[in-house]
């Protein structure tokens, strides 16, 4: 169904959720000018008007926020109404550190273990995907999970992987510490007993010197990513489709904005062609600000000098715009957060490499971001920043550190003095157990010290660093900020380093606009701002802490346009073509693991009927047919989720 009728009714619904508010019925054929979201519990994050019941939208921006009567009075007579049915409405979430552009090119090829609760379920998914993946393609599980999330508290063995996939290459990336390859993958990448260990990495071998399939980052992850890069790539048409499906997955989770932090093997401008085509065709469903990430050691200054002649910060529009430099500025300043190994010492040439790059950026008024896990790296970087600032004042330029898990109070104060910020990510939710094992529980209590950062008055924003370590699910990050617990259940932080729910939400909305120089433009439900809103499946402010990671959006608006809808709102969202290729894991499993929900979108408790033709071990008996047929690929097809046992609830 197309046209105004689709926008004003939901076929088959018992009551109208979206109805025209018309003074003149003769105007019904005209597209509505205004849209009103009503019957809502709106958390605006606008301190002058913190709560509301309705929102009016006109021309992509918020027109009015208040009671239904106030909002109707401000709107035109032909406004279209969407009934929120009493649900919580918040600003669209903004991820201040993600690799959305690179992730989109690969999303349709990847089997995601994000959120899967048991290793048994994960391996059942792997086995099924291996059966349908044609040669020479691989089954790729690239980050977003940790062994601690599984009830078994372990990774699969190489024997288990080879048994599940004897013929199809399998590559499994676990955080920044290791990759697991089956025998077919070893053959595909050509690793033999004669293959030497690359610098900073280890190919584990058996007693006969043959590679076992375990690759270790010792100490850096270059071997892991270089091996992954040997796999087949999707053709451009499929990459377009893949990026659209990844954006839709982010919209499902309530994300409307992303600051892309660049990444390895993400060359500018070549690897930006897909996202720029989608932007040119008007098919972006996220607002993307992108940073440029240098790709070759010793050529960093040349990269930024050349880019400064091609693009300027802020170039673009509200949907796609350039944001500056980083998170890699120079390779000699790049530490890492594999807490299974000792902290890396940055080389003596770090300062001499970094200074000319920072000087160039300041002179060209380029904002920048710098990856830095450890306080020791931050100290040395700040020495350079302060030196450059004495010669070429930063003068309000937005620059910031990413991560900063072990930063101390002195360096927090130095950042404040230079007008910088810190973007934090929930990597500790995935690696906290390893940090505690190496440094102790006491040292982990403020990793990072978010409360101290905020007390110092510096801008602090939140993100995920997805997709190769932590998951892209923003609600896992919000849960970590509020509870201080890892996805494996380890309590890391005392109350003093946890945030209340509203403060945590601000770090995912209003606060993140500083990091893209868009303050006042978005991040609140406030008249004049961009109309990026989400209607939640569950009330973030009242659900149990354990349920925060399972919140999704049932309706996502970007500039007042529906970009995602589920349940009663499903017919309001534009259709997507099916994931390409036809063997894509996204067709069967989707993205982040979805606990089962009923037809109204409410979470079902484990043990409830899942709707399968037969049951399973979790529900009481054998379930040989758990994956006998593919589940619908997305909410648009009526997919309500999967139980941890693998049963599809439809």
FENHUQUI-V248552 format. One record per residue. N is the residue number from 0. BURIAL is + if it has 16 or more other C-alpha atoms within 10 Angstrom, else -. D_LAST is the distance of its C-alpha to the last C-alpha in Angstrom with 1 decimal. Layout:
# FENHUQUI-V248552
{{N	BURIAL	D_LAST} {N	BURIAL	D_LAST}}
This chain:
# FENHUQUI-V248552
{{0	-	23.2} {1	-	25.9} {2	-	28.8} {3	-	29.5} {4	+	27.4} {5	-	24.2} {6	+	25.5} {7	+	26.5} {8	+	23.7} {9	+	20.0} {10	-	19.6} {11	-	18.2} {12	-	18.4} {13	-	20.4} {14	-	22.6} {15	+	23.7} {16	+	22.6} {17	+	24.8} {18	+	28.0} {19	+	31.4} {20	+	34.3} {21	-	37.0} {22	-	40.7} {23	-	41.4} {24	-	38.8} {25	-	40.6} {26	-	39.2} {27	+	35.6} {28	-	35.6} {29	-	36.6} {30	-	34.1} {31	+	33.9} {32	-	36.1} {33	+	34.7} {34	+	31.3} {35	+	31.0} {36	+	28.3} {37	+	28.9} {38	+	28.0} {39	+	27.3} {40	+	28.5} {41	+	30.0} {42	+	31.4} {43	+	33.8} {44	+	35.6} {45	-	38.7} {46	-	41.1} {47	-	43.1} {48	-	40.1} {49	-	37.5} {50	+	35.2} {51	+	34.3} {52	+	32.2} {53	+	32.0} {54	+	32.5} {55	+	34.0} {56	+	33.8} {57	+	36.2} {58	-	36.7} {59	+	34.3} {60	+	35.9} {61	+	35.6} {62	+	38.1} {63	+	38.1} {64	+	36.5} {65	+	37.2} {66	+	36.7} {67	+	35.1} {68	-	38.7} {69	-	40.0} {70	+	37.3} {71	+	37.7} {72	-	41.4} {73	-	41.2} {74	+	38.9} {75	+	39.8} {76	+	39.6} {77	+	36.8} {78	+	34.3} {79	+	30.6} {80	+	28.8} {81	+	25.3} {82	+	24.5} {83	+	23.2} {84	-	22.6} {85	-	24.6} {86	+	22.7} {87	+	24.7} {88	+	25.9} {89	+	27.7} {90	+	29.3} {91	+	27.4} {92	+	27.6} {93	+	30.2} {94	+	30.3} {95	+	34.0} {96	+	33.7} {97	+	31.1} {98	+	31.4} {99	+	29.1} {100	+	31.3} {101	+	31.5} {102	+	27.9} {103	+	26.8} {104	+	28.8} {105	+	27.0} {106	+	23.5} {107	+	22.0} {108	+	24.0} {109	+	22.9} {110	+	20.5} {111	+	19.9} {112	+	20.3} {113	+	20.4} {114	+	19.2} {115	+	18.1} {116	+	19.5} {117	+	21.0} {118	+	23.0} {119	+	21.5} {120	+	18.1} {121	+	20.0} {122	+	21.9} {123	+	19.1} {124	+	17.7} {125	+	21.4} {126	+	21.9} {127	+	19.1} {128	+	20.1} {129	+	23.7} {130	-	23.1} {131	-	22.0} {132	+	24.3} {133	-	27.5} {134	-	31.0} {135	-	32.6} {136	+	29.5} {137	+	28.6} {138	+	25.6} {139	+	26.2} {140	+	25.1} {141	+	27.2} {142	+	27.3} {143	+	25.1} {144	+	25.1} {145	+	27.7} {146	+	28.4} {147	+	28.7} {148	+	25.0} {149	+	24.3} {150	-	25.0} {151	-	27.3} {152	-	29.3} {153	-	30.2} {154	-	29.6} {155	+	29.1} {156	-	32.4} {157	+	33.6} {158	-	33.7} {159	-	30.0} {160	+	29.2} {161	+	31.5} {162	-	30.1} {163	+	26.5} {164	+	27.8} {165	+	31.2} {166	-	31.7} {167	+	29.5} {168	+	31.0} {169	+	29.1} {170	+	30.2} {171	+	28.9} {172	+	30.5} {173	+	30.7} {174	+	32.1} {175	+	35.7} {176	+	37.0} {177	+	35.8} {178	+	34.0} {179	+	33.0} {180	+	33.6} {181	+	33.3} {182	+	36.2} {183	+	34.8} {184	+	34.5} {185	+	38.1} {186	-	39.3} {187	+	37.5} {188	-	39.2} {189	-	42.5} {190	+	43.1} {191	-	45.7} {192	-	48.4} {193	-	50.6} {194	-	48.2} {195	-	49.7} {196	-	47.9} {197	-	47.5} {198	-	49.1} {199	-	46.9} {200	+	44.6} {201	+	44.6} {202	+	43.4} {203	-	43.3} {204	-	45.2} {205	-	45.8} {206	-	49.2} {207	-	50.0} {208	-	49.2} {209	-	46.0} {210	+	43.0} {211	+	40.4} {212	+	37.5} {213	+	37.8} {214	+	38.9} {215	+	40.3} {216	+	41.1} {217	+	44.7} {218	+	45.0} {219	+	43.1} {220	+	39.8} {221	+	41.5} {222	+	41.0} {223	+	37.3} {224	+	36.9} {225	-	39.5} {226	+	37.8} {227	+	34.4} {228	-	36.3} {229	-	37.4} {230	+	34.0} {231	-	33.2} {232	-	32.2} {233	+	30.1} {234	-	32.2} {235	-	32.5} {236	-	30.2} {237	+	27.4} {238	+	28.5} {239	+	28.2} {240	+	24.6} {241	+	23.9} {242	+	25.5} {243	+	23.6} {244	+	20.3} {245	+	21.8} {246	+	23.0} {247	+	19.6} {248	+	18.3} {249	+	21.3} {250	+	20.7} {251	+	17.2} {252	+	19.2} {253	+	21.8} {254	+	24.5} {255	+	26.8} {256	+	29.8} {257	+	30.9} {258	+	34.3} {259	+	34.3} {260	+	36.6} {261	+	37.4} {262	+	37.3} {263	-	38.8} {264	-	38.6} {265	+	37.9} {266	-	41.1} {267	-	42.1} {268	-	42.1} {269	-	40.7} {270	-	37.3} {271	-	36.9} {272	-	37.1} {273	+	33.3} {274	+	32.8} {275	+	35.9} {276	-	34.9} {277	+	31.6} {278	+	33.8} {279	-	36.2} {280	-	33.6} {281	-	32.2} {282	-	28.8} {283	+	28.8} {284	+	26.2} {285	+	27.9} {286	+	31.5} {287	+	33.0} {288	+	36.4} {289	+	37.5} {290	+	40.2} {291	+	42.2} {292	+	42.3} {293	+	45.4} {294	+	44.8} {295	-	48.1} {296	-	50.4} {297	-	53.8} {298	-	52.7} {299	+	51.0} {300	+	53.8} {301	-	54.0} {302	+	50.3} {303	+	50.5} {304	-	53.8} {305	-	52.4} {306	+	49.2} {307	+	51.3} {308	-	52.9} {309	-	49.7} {310	-	47.5} {311	+	48.1} {312	+	45.9} {313	+	44.2} {314	-	44.5} {315	-	41.5} {316	-	39.7} {317	+	37.2} {318	+	34.4} {319	+	36.0} {320	+	39.2} {321	+	41.3} {322	+	41.7} {323	+	44.4} {324	+	44.9} {325	+	43.1} {326	+	41.5} {327	+	43.8} {328	+	47.4} {329	+	49.4} {330	+	48.4} {331	+	51.1} {332	+	49.4} {333	+	45.9} {334	+	45.2} {335	+	41.9} {336	+	39.9} {337	+	39.5} {338	+	40.6} {339	+	41.0} {340	+	44.2} {341	-	47.2} {342	-	47.3} {343	+	48.6} {344	-	52.0} {345	+	52.2} {346	-	55.1} {347	-	58.4} {348	-	57.9} {349	+	54.9} {350	+	57.0} {351	-	59.0} {352	+	55.9} {353	+	54.1} {354	+	56.9} {355	-	57.5} {356	+	53.9} {357	+	53.6} {358	+	56.9} {359	+	55.7} {360	+	52.5} {361	+	54.5} {362	-	57.1} {363	-	54.5} {364	+	52.6} {365	+	49.4} {366	+	47.1} {367	+	45.9} {368	+	43.6} {369	+	44.4} {370	+	42.3} {371	+	44.0} {372	+	42.6} {373	+	45.9} {374	+	48.7} {375	+	51.3} {376	+	49.9} {377	+	49.6} {378	+	53.2} {379	-	54.5} {380	+	52.4} {381	+	53.7} {382	-	57.2} {383	+	56.7} {384	+	55.1} {385	+	58.0} {386	-	60.6} {387	+	59.1} {388	-	58.8} {389	-	62.5} {390	-	63.3} {391	-	60.6} {392	+	59.1} {393	+	55.4} {394	-	56.0} {395	-	52.5} {396	+	50.7} {397	+	47.1} {398	+	46.8} {399	+	44.8} {400	+	43.8} {401	+	40.3} {402	+	39.3} {403	+	42.6} {404	+	41.3} {405	+	44.8} {406	+	46.8} {407	+	49.7} {408	-	51.2} {409	-	54.1} {410	+	51.8} {411	+	49.6} {412	+	52.9} {413	+	54.0} {414	+	50.8} {415	+	51.3} {416	-	54.9} {417	+	53.9} {418	+	51.3} {419	+	48.3} {420	+	44.8} {421	+	42.2} {422	+	38.6} {423	+	36.8} {424	+	33.6} {425	+	31.5} {426	+	32.7} {427	+	34.1} {428	+	30.7} {429	+	30.2} {430	+	33.9} {431	+	35.3} {432	+	35.8} {433	+	37.9} {434	+	39.9} {435	+	40.7} {436	-	41.7} {437	-	44.1} {438	-	45.5} {439	-	44.7} {440	+	42.7} {441	-	45.4} {442	-	45.3} {443	+	41.6} {444	+	41.8} {445	+	42.2} {446	+	40.4} {447	+	40.5} {448	+	42.7} {449	+	40.7} {450	-	42.6} {451	+	45.9} {452	+	44.9} {453	-	44.0} {454	-	47.1} {455	-	49.2} {456	-	48.0} {457	+	46.6} {458	+	43.4} {459	+	40.4} {460	+	37.0} {461	+	33.7} {462	+	31.5} {463	+	29.6} {464	+	31.7} {465	+	28.5} {466	+	27.5} {467	+	29.7} {468	+	30.2} {469	+	28.2} {470	+	24.7} {471	+	24.3} {472	+	22.2} {473	+	24.7} {474	+	23.3} {475	+	24.3} {476	+	27.7} {477	+	27.9} {478	+	27.1} {479	+	29.9} {480	+	32.3} {481	+	31.7} {482	+	31.5} {483	+	33.6} {484	+	31.4} {485	+	30.1} {486	+	26.6} {487	+	28.1} {488	-	29.3} {489	-	32.9} {490	+	34.7} {491	+	36.9} {492	+	38.3} {493	-	40.4} {494	-	39.8} {495	-	42.4} {496	+	40.3} {497	+	37.0} {498	+	36.1} {499	-	35.1} {500	+	31.8} {501	-	33.5} {502	+	35.8} {503	+	33.0} {504	+	31.2} {505	+	34.5} {506	+	34.7} {507	+	31.4} {508	+	32.6} {509	+	36.1} {510	+	37.8} {511	+	36.3} {512	+	38.1} {513	+	41.3} {514	+	40.3} {515	+	39.9} {516	+	42.8} {517	-	40.6} {518	-	41.6} {519	-	41.4} {520	+	39.2} {521	+	35.8} {522	+	34.1} {523	+	34.8} {524	+	33.8} {525	+	37.4} {526	+	39.2} {527	+	40.2} {528	+	37.6} {529	+	34.9} {530	+	32.0} {531	+	29.3} {532	+	27.1} {533	+	23.6} {534	+	21.8} {535	+	20.2} {536	+	17.0} {537	+	19.3} {538	+	23.1} {539	+	24.7} {540	-	27.9} {541	-	26.8} {542	-	23.9} {543	-	25.0} {544	-	26.2} {545	-	23.7} {546	+	20.8} {547	+	22.5} {548	+	21.0} {549	+	17.4} {550	+	18.4} {551	+	17.1} {552	+	18.1} {553	+	16.3} {554	+	19.3} {555	+	21.8} {556	+	25.2} {557	+	27.7} {558	+	31.0} {559	+	29.5} {560	+	27.2} {561	+	23.4} {562	+	22.2} {563	+	18.7} {564	+	16.4} {565	+	12.9} {566	+	11.6} {567	+	14.8} {568	+	16.6} {569	+	14.5} {570	+	17.0} {571	+	19.9} {572	+	19.4} {573	-	21.0} {574	-	19.1} {575	-	19.5} {576	-	20.3} {577	-	18.1} {578	+	19.1} {579	+	22.4} {580	+	23.3} {581	-	20.9} {582	+	20.8} {583	+	19.9} {584	+	17.9} {585	+	16.3} {586	+	14.5} {587	+	12.8} {588	+	12.9} {589	+	13.6} {590	+	16.3} {591	+	16.7} {592	+	14.5} {593	+	11.8} {594	+	11.6} {595	+	8.6} {596	+	8.8} {597	-	8.6} {598	-	8.5} {599	-	12.0} {600	+	11.5} {601	-	13.2} {602	+	13.1} {603	+	12.2} {604	-	15.0} {605	-	15.1} {606	-	15.3} {607	-	12.8} {608	-	10.6} {609	+	7.6} {610	-	6.3} {611	-	8.1} {612	-	11.1} {613	-	13.4} {614	+	14.0} {615	+	15.8} {616	-	18.9} {617	-	17.6} {618	+	16.3} {619	-	19.5} {620	-	19.8} {621	-	19.6} {622	+	16.5} {623	-	18.2} {624	-	15.2} {625	+	13.0} {626	+	13.3} {627	-	14.3} {628	-	12.4} {629	-	11.4} {630	+	8.0} {631	+	8.0} {632	+	10.8} {633	+	10.5} {634	+	9.6} {635	+	11.7} {636	-	9.3} {637	+	6.4} {638	+	5.4} {639	+	5.5} {640	+	7.1} {641	+	8.6} {642	+	10.9} {643	+	14.5} {644	+	14.6} {645	+	12.4} {646	+	9.5} {647	+	6.2} {648	+	3.8} {649	+	0.0}}
